[in-house]
């Protein structure tokens, strides 16, 4: 398992399909801050709670000019079903094939379990990681901390 990338590193570029089969390229989002949220699996308890919190606070991210991207190793089809059920207003990206390739590039793939660990990366408008955190799979992350870090690094 590789170490997660940290603040100051250039964010690894990626292109993944969202829940609607549309490609999302990180490079196309330059000029705006991007919050990349890796989570283990759709439909699981902690992941559902975390993404529901992001859904409820999504307008705050939009007001700050940020794009939220949630990434898991689930298939596009699973992500579409979950998104339709939960009404997520942000892209759910499929890191299905090569399995976990983007999670691995960010240093958050758990190869033993075949899923991403709970890693979050705030990428500045210039493509440089401004802040990151990686936590245990069983423990939810704090959306308020995401917003505080976004405001702290506004304009970067």
Buried (B, 14 or more C-beta within 10 A) or exposed (E): EEEBBEBEBEBBEBEBBBBEEEEBEBEEBBEEBBBBBBBBBBEBEBBBEBBBBBBEBBEBBEEBEBBBBBBBBBBBEBBBBBBEEBEBBBBBBBBBEEEBBBBBBBBBBBEEEEBBBBBBBBBBBEBBBBBBBBEEBEEBBBBEEBBEBBEEBBEB
